[in-house]
Amino acid sequence: MTRTPDHDHPEQDHPEHETGHQPAIPPERAARIRHWHERAYRQSRSTTTATYLGLTLAIPPEVMPITPTSHLLGRAVLDHARPGDRVLDMGTGSGVNAILAATRGAEVTAVDTNPRALEAARANAARNGVEHRVDVRRSDVFSAVPETFDLVVLDPPFRWFRPRDLLETATTDENYRALTAFFTAAREHLAPGGRMLVFFGTSGDLDHLIRLMTEHGFTREVLAHDQATRDGWTVDYYTFLVT
């Protein structure tokens, strides 16, 4: 997810992003999210190497980078992953949260739909010496994941738009199809006593996420919170413990 708010360009510039999701937030805020997304989308990148929470990661341009608020989820993974836990990292991207869980002795399944992300996750697991603990698979939500898990980590796309390329699959989820499918099926993939770590912010439709969790019988606790302000807009980011 892109984590720094921008809002330079009107949503009308990109009608291909029009979808059926009706945000559960004020129209003014929804328009601001679109404006920010367009500016971030146009920022070009090349493969970068990042040092993060003790890891070294190579992140190709088609994969979501580490951001200033990534630690809100990363530190929660380090705190909650235990030796022997079966962990699912849903939407693994560069593999960062899967690798963090593996460093705690967990057995991790890391899934994504982006083939460049899957390549990066495998390479980064090896780079950090935990490839024997990380099983990387292509899966659209739970399509290739029949197992149950003690801990599920979810860092979903914040935006409800249609993705235009591989990188945008990390930031956009048309009509929140994948997010809805995740919460519809999540309980079937939690072992007894299982828990989830979910990262989200007000640069997405946070009210919709909360409604999904409630509708499917989950309770939530805020584990971490931070804010970022740019161009006069303050965005809140949260890591939730969901049970």
C-alpha atoms as an extended CHARMM CRD file, in Angstrom:
* protein
*
       243  EXT
         1         1  MET       CA              0.0000000000        0.0000000000        0.0000000000  PROA      1               0.0000000000
         2         2  THR       CA              1.0710000000        3.5270000000       -0.7060000000  PROA      2               0.0000000000
         3         3  ARG       CA              1.3660000000        5.2640000000        2.6440000000  PROA      3               0.0000000000
         4         4  THR       CA              1.9900000000        8.9670000000        1.9670000000  PROA      4               0.0000000000
         5         5  PRO       CA             -1.1160000000       11.0220000000        1.1130000000  PROA      5               0.0000000000
         6         6  ASP       CA             -1.2210000000       12.9610000000       -2.1410000000  PROA      6               0.0000000000
         7         7  HSD       CA             -4.2070000000       14.4440000000       -3.9240000000  PROA      7               0.0000000000
         8         8  ASP       CA             -3.0930000000       16.4640000000       -6.9260000000  PROA      8               0.0000000000
         9         9  HSD       CA             -5.2660000000       15.0530000000       -9.6900000000  PROA      9               0.0000000000
        10        10  PRO       CA             -9.0210000000       14.6720000000       -9.9900000000  PROA      10              0.0000000000
        11        11  GLU       CA            -10.5560000000       11.2360000000      -10.2500000000  PROA      11              0.0000000000
        12        12  GLN       CA            -12.2630000000       12.2180000000      -13.5240000000  PROA      12              0.0000000000
        13        13  ASP       CA             -8.8320000000       11.9240000000      -15.1970000000  PROA      13              0.0000000000
        14        14  HSD       CA             -9.0260000000        8.1410000000      -14.8510000000  PROA      14              0.0000000000
        15        15  PRO       CA            -12.5330000000        6.8590000000      -15.6200000000  PROA      15              0.0000000000
        16        16  GLU       CA            -11.1540000000        3.3250000000      -15.9050000000  PROA      16              0.0000000000
        17        17  HSD       CA            -10.9990000000        3.3820000000      -12.1030000000  PROA      17              0.0000000000
        18        18  GLU       CA            -14.7560000000        3.8310000000      -11.7500000000  PROA      18              0.0000000000
        19        19  THR       CA            -16.2010000000        0.7630000000      -10.0290000000  PROA      19              0.0000000000
        20        20  GLY       CA            -19.3720000000       -0.2710000000       -8.2580000000  PROA      20              0.0000000000
        21        21  HSD       CA            -18.1190000000        0.0890000000       -4.6800000000  PROA      21              0.0000000000
        22        22  GLN       CA            -19.8890000000        2.8710000000       -2.8260000000  PROA      22              0.0000000000
        23        23  PRO       CA            -17.4380000000        4.0520000000       -0.1420000000  PROA      23              0.0000000000
        24        24  ALA       CA            -18.7000000000        4.0960000000        3.4300000000  PROA      24              0.0000000000
        25        25  ILE       CA            -16.8470000000        7.3800000000        3.8920000000  PROA      25              0.0000000000
        26        26  PRO       CA            -17.7650000000       10.9630000000        2.9170000000  PROA      26              0.0000000000
        27        27  PRO       CA            -17.4950000000       11.6890000000       -0.8410000000  PROA      27              0.0000000000
        28        28  GLU       CA            -14.9670000000       14.4380000000       -0.1470000000  PROA      28              0.0000000000
        29        29  ARG       CA            -12.5960000000       11.9560000000        1.4930000000  PROA      29              0.0000000000
        30        30  ALA       CA            -13.1420000000        9.3710000000       -1.2440000000  PROA      30              0.0000000000
        31        31  ALA       CA            -12.2010000000       11.9430000000       -3.8880000000  PROA      31              0.0000000000
        32        32  ARG       CA             -9.0780000000       12.8880000000       -1.9300000000  PROA      32              0.0000000000
        33        33  ILE       CA             -8.0220000000        9.2500000000       -1.8070000000  PROA      33              0.0000000000
        34        34  ARG       CA             -8.3130000000        9.0120000000       -5.5830000000  PROA      34              0.0000000000
        35        35  HSD       CA             -6.3100000000       12.2160000000       -6.0430000000  PROA      35              0.0000000000
        36        36  TRP       CA             -3.5210000000       10.9430000000       -3.8140000000  PROA      36              0.0000000000
        37        37  HSD       CA             -3.4870000000        7.5540000000       -5.5010000000  PROA      37              0.0000000000
        38        38  GLU       CA             -2.9270000000        9.0930000000       -8.9330000000  PROA      38              0.0000000000
        39        39  ARG       CA              0.0860000000       11.0980000000       -7.8020000000  PROA      39              0.0000000000
        40        40  ALA       CA              1.6650000000        8.1010000000       -6.0730000000  PROA      40              0.0000000000
        41        41  TYR       CA              0.9800000000        5.9140000000       -9.1360000000  PROA      41              0.0000000000
        42        42  ARG       CA              3.0120000000        8.2060000000      -11.3710000000  PROA      42              0.0000000000
        43        43  GLN       CA              6.1220000000        8.0640000000       -9.2000000000  PROA      43              0.0000000000
        44        44  SER       CA              8.5280000000        5.7710000000      -11.0710000000  PROA      44              0.0000000000
        45        45  ARG       CA             10.8580000000        3.3920000000       -9.2310000000  PROA      45              0.0000000000
        46        46  SER       CA             13.5590000000        0.8700000000       -9.9540000000  PROA      46              0.0000000000
        47        47  THR       CA             14.5360000000       -2.1770000000       -7.9400000000  PROA      47              0.0000000000
        48        48  THR       CA             15.5230000000       -1.0490000000       -4.4610000000  PROA      48              0.0000000000
        49        49  THR       CA             17.3470000000       -2.7060000000       -1.5870000000  PROA      49              0.0000000000
        50        50  ALA       CA             15.8790000000       -1.9840000000        1.8410000000  PROA      50              0.0000000000
        51        51  THR       CA             17.0360000000       -2.7250000000        5.3570000000  PROA      51              0.0000000000
        52        52  TYR       CA             14.0340000000       -3.1900000000        7.6110000000  PROA      52              0.0000000000
        53        53  LEU       CA             13.6550000000       -4.6220000000       11.1290000000  PROA      53              0.0000000000
        54        54  GLY       CA             16.8660000000       -6.5840000000       10.7290000000  PROA      54              0.0000000000
        55        55  LEU       CA             16.0810000000       -7.8740000000        7.2250000000  PROA      55              0.0000000000
        56        56  THR       CA             17.6830000000       -7.0880000000        3.8680000000  PROA      56              0.0000000000
        57        57  LEU       CA             15.1410000000       -7.0190000000        1.0560000000  PROA      57              0.0000000000
        58        58  ALA       CA             15.3770000000       -6.5270000000       -2.7100000000  PROA      58              0.0000000000
        59        59  ILE       CA             12.1210000000       -5.0610000000       -3.9960000000  PROA      59              0.0000000000
        60        60  PRO       CA             11.4470000000       -4.8400000000       -7.7570000000  PROA      60              0.0000000000
        61        61  PRO       CA              9.4610000000       -1.9090000000       -9.1760000000  PROA      61              0.0000000000
        62        62  GLU       CA              6.3180000000       -4.0160000000       -9.6880000000  PROA      62              0.0000000000
        63        63  VAL       CA              6.1400000000       -4.8480000000       -5.9600000000  PROA      63              0.0000000000
        64        64  MET       CA              5.0180000000       -2.6860000000       -3.0450000000  PROA      64              0.0000000000
        65        65  PRO       CA              7.9680000000       -1.0190000000       -1.2810000000  PROA      65              0.0000000000
        66        66  ILE       CA              8.5720000000       -0.7130000000        2.4390000000  PROA      66              0.0000000000
        67        67  THR       CA              6.8740000000        2.4670000000        3.6560000000  PROA      67              0.0000000000
        68        68  PRO       CA              7.2400000000        4.7240000000        6.7130000000  PROA      68              0.0000000000
        69        69  THR       CA              4.3110000000        2.9770000000        8.4210000000  PROA      69              0.0000000000
        70        70  SER       CA              5.1740000000       -0.6320000000        7.4980000000  PROA      70              0.0000000000
        71        71  HSD       CA              6.6480000000       -1.1210000000       10.9770000000  PROA      71              0.0000000000
        72        72  LEU       CA              3.1530000000       -0.9410000000       12.5120000000  PROA      72              0.0000000000
        73        73  LEU       CA              2.4470000000       -4.3820000000       11.0770000000  PROA      73              0.0000000000
        74        74  GLY       CA              6.0180000000       -5.6860000000       11.0240000000  PROA      74              0.0000000000
        75        75  ARG       CA              6.5580000000       -5.1930000000       14.7520000000  PROA      75              0.0000000000
        76        76  ALA       CA              3.1940000000       -6.8130000000       15.4820000000  PROA      76              0.0000000000
        77        77  VAL       CA              4.2740000000       -9.8670000000       13.4600000000  PROA      77              0.0000000000
        78        78  LEU       CA              7.4860000000      -10.0930000000       15.4940000000  PROA      78              0.0000000000
        79        79  ASP       CA              5.4790000000       -9.8210000000       18.7110000000  PROA      79              0.0000000000
        80        80  HSD       CA              2.7500000000      -12.3470000000       17.8220000000  PROA      80              0.0000000000
        81        81  ALA       CA              4.4440000000      -15.0460000000       15.7010000000  PROA      81              0.0000000000
        82        82  ARG       CA              5.6170000000      -17.9130000000       17.9060000000  PROA      82              0.0000000000
        83        83  PRO       CA              7.8670000000      -20.9240000000       17.3370000000  PROA      83              0.0000000000
        84        84  GLY       CA              5.8780000000      -23.6860000000       15.6540000000  PROA      84              0.0000000000
        85        85  ASP       CA              2.9790000000      -21.4290000000       14.6610000000  PROA      85              0.0000000000
        86        86  ARG       CA              1.4270000000      -22.0500000000       11.2750000000  PROA      86              0.0000000000
        87        87  VAL       CA              1.3050000000      -18.5660000000        9.7300000000  PROA      87              0.0000000000
        88        88  LEU       CA             -0.3740000000      -17.3510000000        6.5530000000  PROA      88              0.0000000000
        89        89  ASP       CA              0.9050000000      -14.1170000000        5.0120000000  PROA      89              0.0000000000
        90        90  MET       CA             -1.9040000000      -13.0480000000        2.6980000000  PROA      90              0.0000000000
        91        91  GLY       CA             -0.6770000000      -10.7020000000       -0.0440000000  PROA      91              0.0000000000
        92        92  THR       CA              2.9740000000      -11.2160000000        0.8110000000  PROA      92              0.0000000000
        93        93  GLY       CA              4.4850000000       -8.7310000000       -1.6530000000  PROA      93              0.0000000000
        94        94  SER       CA              8.2570000000       -8.7970000000       -1.1680000000  PROA      94              0.0000000000
        95        95  GLY       CA              7.7830000000      -11.4380000000        1.5470000000  PROA      95              0.0000000000
        96        96  VAL       CA              8.6240000000       -9.1150000000        4.3980000000  PROA      96              0.0000000000
        97        97  ASN       CA              6.0130000000      -10.2160000000        6.9540000000  PROA      97              0.0000000000
        98        98  ALA       CA              6.4130000000      -13.8810000000        6.0620000000  PROA      98              0.0000000000
        99        99  ILE       CA             10.1540000000      -13.5980000000        6.6510000000  PROA      99              0.0000000000
       100       100  LEU       CA              9.6650000000      -11.7680000000        9.9550000000  PROA      100             0.0000000000
       101       101  ALA       CA              7.3480000000      -14.5460000000       11.1570000000  PROA      101             0.0000000000
       102       102  ALA       CA              9.8470000000      -17.1840000000       10.0210000000  PROA      102             0.0000000000
       103       103  THR       CA             12.6100000000      -15.5340000000       12.0450000000  PROA      103             0.0000000000
       104       104  ARG       CA             10.4570000000      -16.2480000000       15.1090000000  PROA      104             0.0000000000
       105       105  GLY       CA             10.3870000000      -19.9580000000       14.3050000000  PROA      105             0.0000000000
       106       106  ALA       CA              6.9900000000      -20.0610000000       12.6000000000  PROA      106             0.0000000000
       107       107  GLU       CA              6.1790000000      -22.2080000000        9.5580000000  PROA      107             0.0000000000
       108       108  VAL       CA              4.8690000000      -19.7450000000        6.9850000000  PROA      108             0.0000000000
       109       109  THR       CA              2.7500000000      -19.9120000000        3.8520000000  PROA      109             0.0000000000
       110       110  ALA       CA              3.1580000000      -16.7210000000        1.8100000000  PROA      110             0.0000000000
       111       111  VAL       CA              0.7030000000      -16.0290000000       -1.0210000000  PROA      111             0.0000000000
       112       112  ASP       CA              0.1770000000      -13.3830000000       -3.6770000000  PROA      112             0.0000000000
       113       113  THR       CA             -1.2110000000      -13.0810000000       -7.2000000000  PROA      113             0.0000000000
       114       114  ASN       CA              1.6510000000      -10.9460000000       -8.5440000000  PROA      114             0.0000000000
       115       115  PRO       CA              4.3090000000      -13.2060000000      -10.1360000000  PROA      115             0.0000000000
       116       116  ARG       CA              7.0370000000      -10.6090000000       -9.5280000000  PROA      116             0.0000000000
       117       117  ALA       CA              6.0720000000      -10.5190000000       -5.8530000000  PROA      117             0.0000000000
       118       118  LEU       CA              6.3170000000      -14.3130000000       -5.6340000000  PROA      118             0.0000000000
       119       119  GLU       CA              9.8020000000      -14.2320000000       -7.1770000000  PROA      119             0.0000000000
       120       120  ALA       CA             10.8600000000      -11.4690000000       -4.7790000000  PROA      120             0.0000000000
       121       121  ALA       CA              9.4360000000      -13.2700000000       -1.7330000000  PROA      121             0.0000000000
       122       122  ARG       CA             11.3180000000      -16.4830000000       -2.5570000000  PROA      122             0.0000000000
       123       123  ALA       CA             14.5640000000      -14.6080000000       -3.1770000000  PROA      123             0.0000000000
       124       124  ASN       CA             14.2100000000      -12.5150000000       -0.0230000000  PROA      124             0.0000000000
       125       125  ALA       CA             13.4460000000      -15.5620000000        2.1270000000  PROA      125             0.0000000000
       126       126  ALA       CA             16.6920000000      -17.1160000000        0.8710000000  PROA      126             0.0000000000
       127       127  ARG       CA             18.5750000000      -13.8360000000        1.3040000000  PROA      127             0.0000000000
       128       128  ASN       CA             17.5570000000      -13.8070000000        4.9730000000  PROA      128             0.0000000000
       129       129  GLY       CA             18.2130000000      -17.4850000000        5.6040000000  PROA      129             0.0000000000
       130       130  VAL       CA             14.6230000000      -18.6550000000        6.2110000000  PROA      130             0.0000000000
       131       131  GLU       CA             13.6880000000      -20.2280000000        2.8750000000  PROA      131             0.0000000000
       132       132  HSD       CA             13.1760000000      -23.5860000000        4.6170000000  PROA      132             0.0000000000
       133       133  ARG       CA             10.3850000000      -22.0180000000        6.7020000000  PROA      133             0.0000000000
       134       134  VAL       CA              8.5740000000      -20.0780000000        3.9480000000  PROA      134             0.0000000000
       135       135  ASP       CA              6.3510000000      -21.7800000000        1.3530000000  PROA      135             0.0000000000
       136       136  VAL       CA              5.5680000000      -19.2270000000       -1.3800000000  PROA      136             0.0000000000
       137       137  ARG       CA              2.4750000000      -19.8890000000       -3.5090000000  PROA      137             0.0000000000
       138       138  ARG       CA              0.3380000000      -18.1400000000       -6.0760000000  PROA      138             0.0000000000
       139       139  SER       CA             -3.1520000000      -17.8440000000       -4.6030000000  PROA      139             0.0000000000
       140       140  ASP       CA             -6.1250000000      -15.5570000000       -5.2050000000  PROA      140             0.0000000000
       141       141  VAL       CA             -7.1860000000      -15.1110000000       -1.5690000000  PROA      141             0.0000000000
       142       142  PHE       CA             -7.6660000000      -18.7120000000       -0.3190000000  PROA      142             0.0000000000
       143       143  SER       CA             -7.8910000000      -20.4090000000       -3.7440000000  PROA      143             0.0000000000
       144       144  ALA       CA             -4.6460000000      -22.3830000000       -3.2210000000  PROA      144             0.0000000000
       145       145  VAL       CA             -4.7260000000      -22.4160000000        0.5840000000  PROA      145             0.0000000000
       146       146  PRO       CA             -6.7570000000      -25.3020000000        2.0440000000  PROA      146             0.0000000000
       147       147  GLU       CA             -5.0020000000      -25.3140000000        5.4440000000  PROA      147             0.0000000000
       148       148  THR       CA             -5.8220000000      -23.7310000000        8.7690000000  PROA      148             0.0000000000
       149       149  PHE       CA             -3.4500000000      -21.3810000000       10.5790000000  PROA      149             0.0000000000
       150       150  ASP       CA             -2.6260000000      -20.1170000000       14.0450000000  PROA      150             0.0000000000
       151       151  LEU       CA             -1.8640000000      -16.6190000000       12.7490000000  PROA      151             0.0000000000
       152       152  VAL       CA             -2.9910000000      -14.8810000000        9.5590000000  PROA      152             0.0000000000
       153       153  VAL       CA             -1.3120000000      -11.6440000000        8.4830000000  PROA      153             0.0000000000
       154       154  LEU       CA             -3.2230000000       -9.3700000000        6.1010000000  PROA      154             0.0000000000
       155       155  ASP       CA             -1.8950000000       -6.1440000000        4.5770000000  PROA      155             0.0000000000
       156       156  PRO       CA             -4.6070000000       -5.6480000000        1.9350000000  PROA      156             0.0000000000
       157       157  PRO       CA             -4.9960000000       -3.1010000000       -0.8520000000  PROA      157             0.0000000000
       158       158  PHE       CA             -6.5440000000        0.0200000000        0.6640000000  PROA      158             0.0000000000
       159       159  ARG       CA             -8.3110000000        1.2550000000       -2.5070000000  PROA      159             0.0000000000
       160       160  TRP       CA            -11.4690000000       -0.0140000000       -4.1810000000  PROA      160             0.0000000000
       161       161  PHE       CA            -10.3310000000        0.9040000000       -7.7370000000  PROA      161             0.0000000000
       162       162  ARG       CA             -9.5080000000       -1.3810000000      -10.6590000000  PROA      162             0.0000000000
       163       163  PRO       CA             -5.7420000000       -2.0920000000      -10.8830000000  PROA      163             0.0000000000
       164       164  ARG       CA             -4.0150000000       -0.9780000000      -14.0750000000  PROA      164             0.0000000000
       165       165  ASP       CA             -0.7940000000       -2.9910000000      -13.6750000000  PROA      165             0.0000000000
       166       166  LEU       CA              1.0520000000       -5.3940000000      -11.3860000000  PROA      166             0.0000000000
       167       167  LEU       CA              2.1350000000       -2.7510000000       -8.8940000000  PROA      167             0.0000000000
       168       168  GLU       CA             -1.4350000000       -1.5220000000       -8.4750000000  PROA      168             0.0000000000
       169       169  THR       CA             -2.6010000000       -4.9960000000       -7.4750000000  PROA      169             0.0000000000
       170       170  ALA       CA             -0.8690000000       -4.2250000000       -4.1590000000  PROA      170             0.0000000000
       171       171  THR       CA             -2.8030000000       -0.9910000000       -3.6680000000  PROA      171             0.0000000000
       172       172  THR       CA             -6.1410000000       -1.5000000000       -5.4190000000  PROA      172             0.0000000000
       173       173  ASP       CA             -8.8430000000       -4.1830000000       -5.0920000000  PROA      173             0.0000000000
       174       174  GLU       CA            -11.7680000000       -3.5010000000       -7.4260000000  PROA      174             0.0000000000
       175       175  ASN       CA            -14.9610000000       -3.1470000000       -5.3780000000  PROA      175             0.0000000000
       176       176  TYR       CA            -13.0430000000       -4.7680000000       -2.4820000000  PROA      176             0.0000000000
       177       177  ARG       CA            -13.6890000000       -8.1630000000       -4.0650000000  PROA      177             0.0000000000
       178       178  ALA       CA            -10.6520000000       -9.8240000000       -2.4880000000  PROA      178             0.0000000000
       179       179  LEU       CA            -11.1460000000       -8.1540000000        0.9030000000  PROA      179             0.0000000000
       180       180  THR       CA            -14.7500000000       -9.3500000000        1.0100000000  PROA      180             0.0000000000
       181       181  ALA       CA            -13.7560000000      -12.8770000000       -0.0640000000  PROA      181             0.0000000000
       182       182  PHE       CA            -11.0820000000      -12.9320000000        2.6300000000  PROA      182             0.0000000000
       183       183  PHE       CA            -13.4110000000      -12.1110000000        5.5210000000  PROA      183             0.0000000000
       184       184  THR       CA            -16.1410000000      -14.3840000000        4.1620000000  PROA      184             0.0000000000
       185       185  ALA       CA            -13.7970000000      -17.3950000000        4.3200000000  PROA      185             0.0000000000
       186       186  ALA       CA            -11.2740000000      -16.4020000000        7.0000000000  PROA      186             0.0000000000
       187       187  ARG       CA            -12.9280000000      -18.2630000000        9.8830000000  PROA      187             0.0000000000
       188       188  GLU       CA            -12.6270000000      -21.5730000000        8.0060000000  PROA      188             0.0000000000
       189       189  HSD       CA             -8.8480000000      -21.0640000000        7.8550000000  PROA      189             0.0000000000
       190       190  LEU       CA             -8.2580000000      -20.2240000000       11.5150000000  PROA      190             0.0000000000
       191       191  ALA       CA             -7.2180000000      -22.9800000000       13.8880000000  PROA      191             0.0000000000
       192       192  PRO       CA             -8.8270000000      -23.0350000000       17.3510000000  PROA      192             0.0000000000
       193       193  GLY       CA             -7.5310000000      -19.9570000000       19.1370000000  PROA      193             0.0000000000
       194       194  GLY       CA             -6.3010000000      -18.5280000000       15.8320000000  PROA      194             0.0000000000
       195       195  ARG       CA             -5.8600000000      -14.8100000000       15.4150000000  PROA      195             0.0000000000
       196       196  MET       CA             -5.2560000000      -12.3070000000       12.6320000000  PROA      196             0.0000000000
       197       197  LEU       CA             -3.1490000000       -9.1930000000       12.2320000000  PROA      197             0.0000000000
       198       198  VAL       CA             -4.7660000000       -6.7230000000        9.8260000000  PROA      198             0.0000000000
       199       199  PHE       CA             -3.2160000000       -3.4510000000        8.6390000000  PROA      199             0.0000000000
       200       200  PHE       CA             -5.3780000000       -0.6660000000        7.1950000000  PROA      200             0.0000000000
       201       201  GLY       CA             -5.7510000000        3.1080000000        7.1480000000  PROA      201             0.0000000000
       202       202  THR       CA             -8.0400000000        6.0110000000        6.4350000000  PROA      202             0.0000000000
       203       203  SER       CA             -6.4230000000        6.4050000000        3.0170000000  PROA      203             0.0000000000
       204       204  GLY       CA             -8.8020000000        3.5410000000        2.2320000000  PROA      204             0.0000000000
       205       205  ASP       CA            -12.4260000000        2.8940000000        3.1900000000  PROA      205             0.0000000000
       206       206  LEU       CA            -11.7290000000        1.9500000000        6.7980000000  PROA      206             0.0000000000
       207       207  ASP       CA            -15.4260000000        2.0680000000        7.6900000000  PROA      207             0.0000000000
       208       208  HSD       CA            -16.0680000000       -0.6470000000        5.0980000000  PROA      208             0.0000000000
       209       209  LEU       CA            -13.3270000000       -2.8460000000        6.5590000000  PROA      209             0.0000000000
       210       210  ILE       CA            -14.7760000000       -2.4880000000       10.0530000000  PROA      210             0.0000000000
       211       211  ARG       CA            -18.2170000000       -3.3780000000        8.7460000000  PROA      211             0.0000000000
       212       212  LEU       CA            -16.8400000000       -6.5280000000        7.0750000000  PROA      212             0.0000000000
       213       213  MET       CA            -15.1540000000       -7.6360000000       10.2820000000  PROA      213             0.0000000000
       214       214  THR       CA            -18.3150000000       -7.0420000000       12.2830000000  PROA      214             0.0000000000
       215       215  GLU       CA            -20.6180000000       -8.7510000000        9.7790000000  PROA      215             0.0000000000
       216       216  HSD       CA            -18.4880000000      -11.8950000000        9.8770000000  PROA      216             0.0000000000
       217       217  GLY       CA            -18.4000000000      -12.0620000000       13.6600000000  PROA      217             0.0000000000
       218       218  PHE       CA            -14.8450000000      -10.8730000000       14.3230000000  PROA      218             0.0000000000
       219       219  THR       CA            -13.7620000000       -8.6380000000       17.1640000000  PROA      219             0.0000000000
       220       220  ARG       CA            -10.8170000000       -6.2530000000       16.8700000000  PROA      220             0.0000000000
       221       221  GLU       CA             -8.2800000000       -4.5560000000       19.0850000000  PROA      221             0.0000000000
       222       222  VAL       CA             -5.9420000000       -1.7610000000       18.0060000000  PROA      222             0.0000000000
       223       223  LEU       CA             -2.3590000000       -2.9160000000       18.5110000000  PROA      223             0.0000000000
       224       224  ALA       CA             -0.6060000000        0.0040000000       16.8370000000  PROA      224             0.0000000000
       225       225  HSD       CA             -1.5580000000        3.3940000000       15.4380000000  PROA      225             0.0000000000
       226       226  ASP       CA              0.2890000000        6.1680000000       13.6280000000  PROA      226             0.0000000000
       227       227  GLN       CA             -0.5220000000        9.2100000000       11.5240000000  PROA      227             0.0000000000
       228       228  ALA       CA              0.9670000000       10.8580000000        8.4630000000  PROA      228             0.0000000000
       229       229  THR       CA              0.1800000000       14.3840000000        7.2780000000  PROA      229             0.0000000000
       230       230  ARG       CA              0.8170000000       15.8180000000        3.8570000000  PROA      230             0.0000000000
       231       231  ASP       CA             -0.8360000000       18.6270000000        1.9200000000  PROA      231             0.0000000000
       232       232  GLY       CA             -3.0400000000       19.3200000000        4.9210000000  PROA      232             0.0000000000
       233       233  TRP       CA             -4.4980000000       15.8110000000        5.0920000000  PROA      233             0.0000000000
       234       234  THR       CA             -3.8340000000       13.6310000000        8.1290000000  PROA      234             0.0000000000
       235       235  VAL       CA             -4.2060000000        9.8900000000        7.5610000000  PROA      235             0.0000000000
       236       236  ASP       CA             -4.5020000000        7.3140000000       10.3560000000  PROA      236             0.0000000000
       237       237  TYR       CA             -2.9290000000        3.8640000000       10.0720000000  PROA      237             0.0000000000
       238       238  TYR       CA             -3.7980000000        0.9170000000       12.2860000000  PROA      238             0.0000000000
       239       239  THR       CA             -2.7210000000       -2.6180000000       12.9860000000  PROA      239             0.0000000000
       240       240  PHE       CA             -5.6430000000       -4.5950000000       14.3990000000  PROA      240             0.0000000000
       241       241  LEU       CA             -5.5450000000       -7.8670000000       16.3120000000  PROA      241             0.0000000000
       242       242  VAL       CA             -8.6470000000       -9.6470000000       14.9910000000  PROA      242             0.0000000000
       243       243  THR       CA            -10.2030000000      -12.6960000000       16.6210000000  PROA      243             0.0000000000
